[in-house]
Amino acid sequence: MYIEVILALERIFKRCGCRRMEVSIEQRILEIVKKKTKSEGGIVQSTLWGMLGIDNREGTKAVLSLVRKGLIKREPVVYKGRRTYKLIYTPAKAAEINIVVNLNPVIKIPCFICRELNRCGAGGYFTPEKCVILSRFLGEE
Ligand code: SF4
């Protein structure tokens, strides 16, 4: 469920142009690997890029960072005739790391309670570029 919340928040942040609150690629990858490890024993690295809409270079950099931190491990596999890696969450290491997620700043974003959220977007009648409520909020922050 956590990854669904992250993806929903990212959609809101993109609409708002609020880049400083974007969830890092590393966090997104970690949550997906965690979930897939639980359900399928891991995930093939190359399938991640499409899920996240990122390129191979960007994704590999984030994956290697997570491997260095000991949060995931990579096992070589052949997938669709190509050599790649299977990413597996390593909870023993992860248990040592305490990640605190503070949603308080996020909850203040007016889009969260806006009834026009589903109709709001670039070029539309409701758009973050022209929204007085959002502009006021960003001005206060
Ligand atoms: S109308 Fe304004 S407050 Fe509502 S979702 Fe769009 S940008 Fe956010």
Boltz pocket constraint, residues with backbone or C-beta under 6 A from the ligand:
constraints:
  - pocket:
      binder: B
      contacts: [[A, 15], [A, 16], [A, 110], [A, 111], [A, 114], [A, 115], [A, 116], [A, 117], [A, 120], [A, 121], [A, 126], [A, 127], [A, 128], [A, 131], [A, 132], [A, 133], [A, 134]]
      max_distance: 6.0
